[in-house]
Structure formats: C-alpha cells, structure tokens
Amino acid sequence: MRYIICKLIIFCWATASVLHAAKNIGEAIRSGNQQLALVLESQDPALLQLANRAFALHGGLRLVTEQQAQYRAQFVWVSEKSLRISLLDLQDASSQDPRIIQASSKPAAILKGCDYVVESLLRRPGFFAGQLAFVVKKTATSEVYTSDLLFSQVRPVTADRALVVSPTWQPDGRGLLYTTYFKSGFPDIYHLDLGRRVRQVFAAYKGTNSGAAYSPNGEFVAMSLSSRSGSDLYISDAKGKNIRRVTDGKSLETSPDWSPDGRQLVFESDRAGRPQLYRLNVSGGSPQRIATKVSSYCSEPSWNPIHPNLIAFTVAISGGFQIAVHDLKTGRSEVLTQERDAAVEPEWLNDGRHLVMTIRRAGQTRLALLDTWSQKVVALHSSKLGSASAAAFVYSVDG
C-alpha cells in the first residue's frame, strides 16, 4: 500500500514565560528572538488538517517553506487512540525521546499532540486540548454546552429549558457550576456532574445566587448572593457548605475570580458609584480598589493564571465595550480590542497569553480567541451554532 507523507511547515516564535511591562502589555520577551521552523509529518491527512487548524489558532505559529525548517515532528498512529510523536532538531540531528500520546478519541489525541509540540518548542503550556463550557441561546431559553477549542466536538450538557448563565469548571474538568432559573424561576446555582449527568442544587438562598467560581485547588467556591440591601461575596467549601461572607455592604459585589495562589479575589463592585474592580484577601480585610485609570465602568475581571500581575476585564469606552488588561505591578491598563459592536466576558486560557471572549458583530454573538500579544482576534465557531457567550475554560485532559 502506497503512503504519501504529508508535510506541514510551521513557523514558531520561541517565547519566554514573562511579559514585558516596560512598553505595553501585549508585548512579549521572546527567548533570544529565535525563530523556530517546524515540519510536521504524518501518513494521516485528517490529522494534518486538524493540526493545521490548531497551529493556525496559536498566534506564535505560522506557515513557512520547507527549506526553512529547523525541527521535524513526526506523528504516527500506534493504535486507534494513541499517537507516537518524535521531535528532531534538524540543525544538529539531535532528537527527543518519542512521546506516546493517548486520549479518549482521535481528535483529542491529535490536540494533545499539538500541545506537546508547543510545550517542547516554545516552553509554554499548550491549550488546544482544553475544554470550553459556554451558554448557547437559540430560542427564548438557553443551555450550557461544552466543546474543544476547535469546536470539533460540541455537545449540550443541560436541558433546563430555562435561562442559564455563568458556567464555571471544576479544576479537574469533571463537573461545573452554573446559574439557572430552572424549577424555582429564580437564579440558583446548580452543580452538574458531567460523567454521571447528575444535577444538584449548590446554592438556592433567597434572592439572587450567581457568579460561582472555584478556587484554583478546587477546595472552595466564591459566589455572589443578594439580599434586600445589595449583593455580597461569600465563600463556601466545594460542596456549598460552611459558607461565610467576605464582603458586607449595600453595594453590588459580583463576578468574583481567584488569584493563581488562591489567596485573593478580584471582583466587580459599584461601591464607588459605577462598576469598578476591587481585590480582597480571602483571609480577611477590606477590599482595595484597583485603579485601572481607563474608564468609569470596569467589570467581569479574570485573573491571569501564569502572570499574577495581570487582570483582564471588560471596559466601557468610546460608547461601546472592549477587553482591557491591567498590570498590578506597573499600575497601567491597556485596551486590547477594537470591536465595532462589543467585546466582553474575557477568560484567560492556561498559557497566560490567550483569552476567550464574547464578541458581538452585526447582531451575532460568538466566542472568539484573543491573542493578547498580537491583539489578533479569531472567531472560534460559525453563527450556525446560535448565540454563544460566557465561556469558561479548563485544561484537564483525559487519557
């Protein structure tokens, strides 16, 4: 049987793991400015097609000619769901030991393999094998869906036939929390076990229950619970028990997110009159305002998992909404998007460079990827999916 070896040439920017704060937040310090060129070989055209889509999504990779290749990655199927990847340095003929990649499906194995190439050559985490949870609205109701980053495996995971919002992953990827108007007609937080497809009430206190967010270690959950005087932030254990209030006032405290070390929360509050960002030590103390100096309306913060000095957020500016990033070390903020209609709901991916967000264009609401270094925006799916929003990301690969 004749085999045709297909080749895909990739140009890779080698990058360090820190951002350069001296100029602007979107600029990265690249390791010696070295350009890495990769040729990808496989006997499976379908593998190359999916890998091509994945690498094109990553802002540090682009196609070049074969003559410029410095590294070769060979992908060989050793079983139905198992890949062997061999990386070769073409400059000195040295190679890494072959890596066996296993997953629950062929697409998952391919995406894990692409992540291995990124991690080996760029020295940064790959995100292709991560998962998104998001809200899709097709009629008057909405449901929670999950998908890979390339939207090759999309599935609904709820059937509430109600308004649902704000899904958030368990760090192990086995379940999620979300707010739904199911059953009571009021916003309550439910937990969904994805493996067993079992849904249970997590928080259903009188008033509004929303904005749940797991701590990085999965042991705690921050959430926003309302009363007659406003809404405050609370922290519970992973089962919704042993709850304690961490803010107390008449203002609206919403959208909590955890610092990478789990010691602080960043959140949105209108205690200054209009929504602004604040941070708080979870062990106690008073909230401290983050002086973004970019707008009188700042909301929906997301704390960078790799660079703890960076917080992404939604900002009202020039009559619309855009995505900005604030650097806690320098005190500077930078608006990264220029969407004509709106860019909202930022969520960092595990590499600390890319964000998934919601964009609105010509009446269509879609999920998009933002490369914060190049500021390139790529829509992740077609409008045929429906109105998609509120994406949450987790990197917890199977196999």
Beta strands, then each sheet from edge to edge (+ up, - down):
strand 1: 6-13
strand 2: 35-42
strand 3: 61-62
strand 4: 71-79
strand 5: 82-89
strand 6: 99-102
strand 7: 131-137
strand 8: 142-148
strand 9: 155-156
strand 10: 164-169
strand 11: 175-180
strand 12: 188-193
strand 13: 198-203
strand 14: 209-214
strand 15: 220-227
strand 16: 230-237
strand 17: 244-245
strand 18: 253-258
strand 19: 264-269
strand 20: 276-281
strand 21: 288-289
strand 22: 298-303
strand 23: 310-317
strand 24: 320-327
strand 25: 332-335
strand 26: 342-348
strand 27: 354-361
strand 28: 364-371
strand 29: 377-379
strand 30: 387-394
sheet 1: 3+ 1- 2+ 4+ 5- 6+
sheet 2: 9+ 8- 7+ 30-
sheet 3: 10+ 11- 12+ 13-
sheet 4: 14+ 15- 16+ 17-
sheet 5: 18+ 19- 20+ 21-
sheet 6: 22+ 23- 24+ 25-
sheet 7: 26+ 27- 28+ 29-
end
